[in-house]
Amino acid sequence: MLNIRIERTANPRKKPEPGAPLGFGKIFTDHMFVMNYTEGQGWHDARIVPYQKIPLEPSAMVFHYGQTMFEGLKAYKGTDGRAYLFRPDMNAKRANASNDRLCIPRIPEEDFVQAVKAVVSVDQEWIPSDPGTSLYVRPFIIATDEFLGVAPSKTYLFIIILSPSGAYYASGLNPVGIWIEDEYVRAVRGGIGFAKTGGNYAASLIAQVKAHDEGFSQVLWLDGVERKYIEEVGAMNIFFKINGKIVTPMLSGSILPGITRNSVITLCRDWGYEVEERRISVDELIEAQKTGALEECFGTGTAAVISPVGKLRYVDDVMVIGDGGIGPVSQKLYDTVTGIQSGAIKDPYGNWHVCVDD
Ligand SMILES: *Cc1c(COP(=O)(O)O)cnc(C)c1O
């Protein structure tokens, strides 16, 4: 249990008006959570303070060797007016999986969840209430030793910032076009692909630019060794419906274990679908599309929740999925997950819809 000191701002800022365009990750709230780590002392000085700059020396290790991790989740205003999170315990677990891989000290899961709840609670007036909007929560850790040697840092900062964000789909679910990248790769087994860390995104930018130039909104990565098997999209996991079965790449170590992915697998199994987590080759997809067996494709992630895919491009092939529109499973998953998040649908699992003040 953390002892969190709260220092409220003397100058609260103007919150966005209802209906104002929020975009994503551009506006920040009045407060942030901060906690220090020092070798020998552990995590200490948990506090909620006014949102502010962080003083760091140019030699701070995070700037040089990328020892950093982050998480991403959302807070919602429930139908009862209270503030809720979606499965924050899963973010706490995943944070420690990233920490372990990157030699960053662990944060006890209950402390991580307590910190997220506390800062969201302080700034809950910032949770927007227009349909589809939410308060994006960004916990992250940076290595702060002033040292240019390559070694795990002995000091760290854990910070949580909050950003009111607009609806991902301004006018309802919209199918996207996806570029299957055949040249660059994002991650390999044994690397850091399963960790939520900056380096994976640095590696992805070049293909994202390329895909955008070609008129596609997202990149779908192939495995880093054979460039033959499907891995995941930029910040989403990927699912297919092939011959009535739900199929998604297995967690092989090089893809991010998405919480939305886990939730979708749970829901689909409970609805009676057969769900396979396995290797899927591009060749299998091309073949399934030709024979009409490829019924749906969708991405899953905190930002979009469910992102229906209308077409996939691979080298000279452009595959239209189904009729290029939104498949029924994609739509039902979107309605169900967002319904549980807002409280409009009763949480069937008991621990998915978590009030920040309980
Ligand atoms: C965060 C992330 C996802 C999605 O994870 P969720 O927990 O569902 O938001 C998928 N892929 C990558 C690379 C990510 O960083």
Boltz pocket constraint, residues with backbone or C-beta under 6 A from the ligand:
constraints:
  - pocket:
      binder: B
      contacts: [[A, 72], [A, 193], [A, 196], [A, 232], [A, 233], [A, 234], [A, 235], [A, 236], [A, 237], [A, 256], [A, 257], [A, 258], [A, 259], [A, 260], [A, 261], [A, 300], [A, 301], [A, 302], [A, 303]]
      max_distance: 6.0
